Amino acid sequence: MTPYSQDTRHPSKSRLLKDQKVIFLFITFLGATASGIFFSSLNNFLVDVYDMGAYQRGILESIRELPGMLLFVFLASVSTVKEGRILFVASLITALGLLGVASLSPSVIRVTIWLFVWSIGAHIVMTIRESFSVALSEPGSRGRLFGMVRSLRSLGTIVGTICIWIGMDRLGFGYEKLYWIAALIMSFSAVVAIFIKERGHTGVRRKRFVFNRKYTLFYLLAILFGIRKQIFLVFGPWVLIRIFHQDAPDMARLVLASSTVGLFIKPYLGRLIDLLGERTVLMGDSVILLLICTCYGLAEKTLPQPLVLPSLFACFIVDDCLFSLRSAHVTYLSKIVESADELTASISTSYSIEHLVSMMAPIAAGFIWVRFGYPWVFFVSAIVAGLMFLTSSRLPRQAIK
């Protein structure tokens, strides 16, 4: 098997590659800014406007994740379209969903529909971003570009959360105005995407669907990450909002702090993937995640009261940084994939598998929260962290050269 690679030795090709990286990273930053405004305040929005409980939130999250499960279908239907054009259209769909949530959602049903539209665009953008990250980098240094992408996403999130903080605290903006701003930024991202030029597999006809036994570990990692992701994206903030009464500006400040830390840490985490290999990095990720789960579950009853919130804030920040290690899944895939035309389809398949699990996990976690109490959500997550450790330990010991 030969790792997917491309030739960049020609000077003009090298300059073009640098220019395309700049455009790609700018698109990433704009998308992250829009997401920082929207996603950082979404949980508060659902509580403040619709008074949602944990079980309702779990059901809504499952519906919102449905486009992720159907991702391979969406991308298979446009397998002949260049990925830059897909990025353009998907960005516009994301912006449309934001506008719908902002101004066309008088009921829970309506907001669910528009979140579904937003999710279609956002999941396609996410997959194409991973694909371009591989196309614009070289074997042995892919972790570095992925780290830059994650860092810029943190920077965009910082800008987005500052918009929430200033908009709500200083200017008196409501959610509608903030989400209109997010939609405009996302539309600008779509305009910039017009100028990106495809490279390698992003500009050729792709396989519609890939499901291969040789990628079994890659798929297993996707399943476990899907559970881990939804529990911490939804119920980590939900604990802070529902149990510890943190409002939207409070959460914006927390996300701002988390993104500021990530801005500096995530590039080094990307380089760590190149240096140590996916196996070591993902095993370490699992151990730290196990500790975070324990803290979320036990902090309220075991720590002195003044330390509970700071400990949970620290868990939130560390966990947010660890999410960037999802890149190790794709760098591992890029080393074992047999042909370039399998890469994007394989990424979309893994995301579909991940989101199939993500649809079920919030409902189950919401039920556990209501029936047994929120600590048990994180005790179950600790078991998932252990399974992640065992799966990661089966990856190759050394990075494939």
C-alpha positions in Angstrom: 0.0 0.0 0.0 1.2 3.5 -0.9 0.4 6.6 1.1 -1.5 9.2 -0.8 1.0 11.9 -1.8 1.6 14.5 -4.5 4.6 16.2 -6.1 5.2 19.9 -5.0 8.9 20.1 -6.1 8.2 22.5 -8.9 8.6 26.2 -7.7 5.4 27.5 -9.4 3.4 24.6 -8.0 4.8 25.3 -4.5 3.8 29.0 -4.7 0.3 28.0 -6.0 0.0 25.5 -3.1 0.9 28.3 -0.6 -1.7 30.6 -2.1 -4.4 27.9 -2.0 -3.5 27.2 1.7 -4.1 30.8 2.5 -7.5 30.8 0.8 -8.4 27.5 2.5 -7.4 28.7 5.9 -9.3 32.0 5.5 -12.4 30.0 4.6 -11.9 27.9 7.7 -11.6 31.0 9.8 -14.8 32.6 8.5 -16.7 29.4 8.9 -15.4 29.0 12.5 -16.5 32.6 13.3 -20.0 32.0 12.1 -20.1 28.7 14.0 -18.6 30.4 17.1 -21.6 32.8 17.2 -24.2 30.2 16.5 -23.1 27.0 18.1 -21.6 28.6 21.3 -25.0 30.0 22.1 -27.3 27.3 20.8 -27.8 25.5 24.1 -28.7 28.8 25.8 -31.0 29.7 22.9 -32.9 26.5 23.2 -33.3 27.0 26.9 -34.2 30.7 26.8 -36.6 30.6 23.8 -38.1 27.1 24.0 -37.4 26.1 27.6 -36.1 22.7 26.6 -35.3 19.9 29.0 -32.5 17.3 28.7 -34.7 14.7 27.1 -36.1 17.1 24.5 -32.6 18.4 23.8 -31.4 14.8 23.2 -34.1 14.2 20.7 -33.4 17.5 18.9 -29.7 16.7 18.7 -30.5 13.3 17.2 -32.5 14.9 14.4 -29.8 17.6 13.9 -27.3 14.8 13.5 -29.3 12.9 10.9 -27.6 14.8 7.9 -24.3 13.5 9.3 -25.5 9.9 9.0 -26.7 10.6 5.4 -23.5 12.3 4.5 -22.3 9.5 2.2 -25.6 9.8 0.3 -25.2 13.5 -0.2 -21.6 13.3 -1.4 -22.2 10.2 -3.5 -24.9 12.1 -5.4 -22.3 14.7 -6.4 -19.3 12.5 -6.9 -18.5 14.1 -10.3 -18.5 17.6 -8.9 -15.3 19.3 -7.9 -15.0 19.7 -4.2 -14.5 23.5 -4.3 -17.9 23.9 -5.8 -19.4 21.6 -3.2 -17.8 23.7 -0.5 -19.4 26.8 -2.1 -22.9 25.4 -2.2 -22.7 23.7 1.2 -21.6 27.1 2.8 -24.7 28.8 1.3 -26.9 26.0 2.7 -25.3 26.5 6.1 -26.0 30.3 5.9 -29.7 29.6 4.9 -30.1 27.4 7.9 -28.8 30.1 10.2 -31.3 32.6 8.7 -34.1 30.2 9.3 -33.2 29.6 12.9 -32.9 33.4 13.4 -36.1 34.6 11.9 -38.4 31.7 10.8 -38.6 29.5 13.9 -41.7 30.4 16.0 -42.0 26.8 17.3 -39.9 23.8 18.3 -40.9 22.1 15.1 -39.8 25.0 12.9 -36.4 25.4 14.7 -35.8 21.7 14.3 -36.4 22.0 10.5 -34.0 24.9 10.1 -31.4 23.2 12.4 -31.7 20.2 10.0 -31.0 22.5 7.0 -28.1 24.1 8.8 -26.7 20.7 9.7 -26.8 19.5 6.0 -24.5 22.3 5.0 -22.3 22.2 8.1 -21.6 18.4 7.8 -20.7 18.7 4.1 -18.4 21.6 4.8 -16.8 19.6 7.6 -16.0 16.7 5.3 -14.7 18.8 2.5 -12.5 20.7 4.9 -10.9 17.4 6.0 -10.4 16.4 2.4 -8.7 19.7 1.4 -6.5 19.4 4.5 -5.1 16.2 3.1 -4.9 17.5 -0.5 -3.0 20.6 0.6 -0.4 18.8 2.7 2.2 16.1 2.4 2.7 12.7 4.1 4.8 13.2 7.3 3.6 16.8 7.9 -0.2 16.5 7.6 -0.7 16.8 11.3 0.9 20.3 11.1 -1.7 21.6 8.6 -4.5 19.9 10.6 -3.2 21.7 13.7 -3.2 25.0 11.8 -6.8 24.4 10.8 -7.9 23.6 14.3 -6.0 26.6 15.6 -7.7 28.9 13.1 -11.0 27.4 14.1 -10.3 28.3 17.7 -9.4 31.9 16.5 -12.7 32.1 14.6 -14.6 30.8 17.7 -12.9 33.5 19.8 -14.2 36.2 17.4 -17.6 34.6 17.4 -17.9 34.4 21.2 -16.6 38.0 21.5 -19.6 38.9 19.2 -21.9 37.2 21.6 -20.3 38.8 24.7 -20.3 42.3 23.3 -23.6 41.9 21.4 -25.6 40.7 24.3 -23.9 42.3 27.3 -23.0 45.7 25.7 -25.3 46.3 22.7 -28.4 44.5 23.9 -28.6 42.2 20.8 -30.9 39.2 20.9 -30.3 35.8 19.3 -31.9 36.9 16.0 -29.4 39.7 15.3 -26.5 37.5 16.3 -27.6 34.7 14.0 -28.1 37.1 11.1 -24.4 38.2 11.6 -23.4 34.6 11.6 -25.3 34.0 8.4 -23.7 36.9 6.6 -20.2 35.7 7.7 -21.0 32.2 6.4 -22.2 33.7 3.1 -18.9 35.6 2.7 -17.1 32.3 3.3 -19.0 30.8 0.4 -17.9 33.7 -1.8 -14.3 33.2 -0.9 -14.7 29.5 -1.7 -15.2 30.4 -5.3 -11.5 31.2 -5.6 -10.1 28.0 -4.2 -8.6 25.7 -6.9 -8.9 21.9 -6.6 -5.8 19.9 -6.1 -5.3 16.1 -6.4 -8.3 14.1 -5.4 -10.5 17.2 -4.8 -10.7 17.9 -8.5 -11.3 14.4 -9.9 -14.3 12.0 -10.0 -14.5 10.2 -6.7 -15.9 6.8 -5.8 -19.5 7.1 -4.6 -19.2 4.9 -1.6 -16.4 3.1 0.1 -16.8 0.5 2.8 -13.7 -1.7 3.1 -12.6 -4.2 5.8 -9.1 -2.9 5.7 -10.5 0.4 7.3 -12.1 -1.5 10.2 -10.1 0.3 12.9 -10.8 3.7 11.2 -14.5 2.9 11.4 -14.3 1.7 15.0 -12.7 5.0 16.0 -15.5 6.8 14.2 -18.1 4.9 16.2 -16.5 5.6 19.6 -15.8 9.2 18.7 -19.4 9.7 17.7 -20.6 8.7 21.2 -17.9 10.8 22.9 -18.5 13.8 20.8 -22.3 14.1 21.3 -22.1 13.6 25.0 -19.6 16.3 25.5 -20.9 18.7 22.9 -24.4 18.6 24.3 -24.4 17.4 27.9 -21.1 19.0 29.0 -22.5 22.5 28.4 -25.9 21.3 29.5 -24.5 20.5 33.0 -23.2 24.1 33.3 -26.4 25.7 32.0 -29.0 23.6 33.8 -27.2 22.5 37.0 -24.9 25.5 37.5 -27.1 28.2 35.8 -24.5 29.6 33.4 -26.2 32.0 31.0 -25.3 32.8 27.3 -22.7 35.5 28.1 -21.2 33.2 30.8 -20.9 30.3 28.3 -19.5 32.7 25.6 -16.8 33.7 28.0 -16.0 30.1 28.7 -15.9 29.2 25.0 -13.7 32.3 24.5 -11.3 31.1 27.2 -11.3 27.6 25.7 -10.7 28.8 22.2 -7.9 31.1 23.3 -6.1 28.1 24.9 -6.8 26.0 21.8 -5.4 28.8 19.6 -1.9 28.1 21.0 -2.2 24.4 22.0 -3.9 22.9 18.9 -1.0 23.5 16.5 1.3 21.6 18.8 -1.2 18.8 19.1 -1.2 18.6 15.3 2.6 18.4 15.3 2.4 15.7 18.0 0.5 13.5 15.6 3.4 13.8 13.1 6.0 13.2 15.8 4.5 10.4 17.9 2.1 8.8 15.5 -1.6 8.3 15.7 -1.5 5.3 18.1 0.3 7.1 21.0 -1.6 10.3 20.6 -5.0 8.7 20.6 -4.2 6.4 23.5 -3.2 9.5 25.5 -6.4 11.2 24.5 -8.4 8.3 25.9 -6.6 8.4 29.2 -7.2 12.1 29.6 -10.8 11.7 28.6 -11.3 9.1 31.3 -10.2 11.6 33.9 -12.5 14.3 32.5 -15.5 12.0 32.6 -14.6 11.2 36.3 -14.4 14.9 37.1 -17.8 15.7 35.4 -19.5 12.9 37.3 -18.0 13.3 40.7 -17.0 17.0 41.1 -20.3 18.3 42.6 -20.3 15.8 45.4 -16.6 15.3 46.1 -14.9 18.6 45.6 -15.2 21.7 48.0 -17.9 24.0 46.6 -15.6 26.8 45.5 -13.7 24.3 43.4 -16.6 22.7 41.6 -17.2 25.2 38.8 -13.5 26.0 38.2 -12.9 22.2 37.8 -15.7 21.8 35.4 -14.5 24.8 33.4 -11.1 23.2 33.2 -12.6 20.0 32.0 -14.5 21.9 29.3 -11.3 23.6 28.1 -9.1 20.5 28.1 -11.8 18.5 26.3 -12.3 21.1 23.7 -8.6 21.0 22.9 -8.7 17.2 22.7 -11.3 17.3 20.1 -8.6 18.5 17.7 -7.1 15.0 17.9 -9.9 13.8 15.7 -7.5 14.8 12.9 -5.4 11.7 13.8 -8.2 9.5 12.4 -7.9 11.2 9.0 -4.1 11.3 9.0 -4.2 7.5 9.7 -6.6 7.0 6.8 -4.4 9.0 4.4 -1.6 6.6 5.2 -3.5 3.4 4.5 -5.8 4.5 1.6 -4.9 2.7 -1.6 -6.1 5.3 -4.1 -6.8 9.0 -4.1 -10.4 8.6 -5.3 -11.3 6.6 -2.2 -10.2 9.3 0.3 -13.2 11.7 0.4 -15.7 8.8 0.2 -14.0 7.0 3.0 -14.0 10.2 5.2 -17.8 10.7 4.4 -18.5 7.0 5.3 -16.7 7.3 8.6 -18.7 10.5 9.4 -21.9 8.7 8.4 -21.0 5.9 10.8 -20.0 8.4 13.5 -23.3 10.2 13.1 -25.4 7.1 13.1 -24.1 6.6 16.6 -24.4 10.3 17.4 -28.1 10.2 16.6 -28.7 7.5 19.2 -26.3 8.7 21.9 -28.1 11.9 22.8 -31.4 10.2 23.3 -29.8 7.5 25.4 -27.9 10.1 27.4 -31.0 12.2 27.9 -32.9 9.2 29.2 -30.0 8.3 31.6 -29.9 12.0 32.8 -33.6 12.0 33.6 -33.8 8.5 35.1 -30.5 8.3 37.0 -29.1 11.8 37.2 -26.5 13.6 35.1 -23.4 12.0 36.7 -24.3 8.7 35.1 -24.1 10.2 31.7 -20.4 10.8 32.3 -19.8 7.4 34.0 -21.0 5.7 30.8 -18.7 8.1 28.9 -15.8 6.8 31.0 -16.5 3.3 29.6 -16.4 4.7 26.1 -13.0 6.3 26.9 -11.8 2.8 27.9 -13.0 1.3 24.6 -11.3 4.1 22.7 -8.0 3.3 24.5 -8.3 -0.4 23.5 -9.1 0.4 19.9 -6.3 3.0 19.6 -3.8 0.4 21.0 -4.4 -1.7 17.9 -3.1 1.0 15.5 0.4 0.6 14.1 3.1 1.5 16.8 5.0 3.8 14.4 3.7 6.3 11.9 3.7 4.9 8.4 6.3 6.6 6.3 
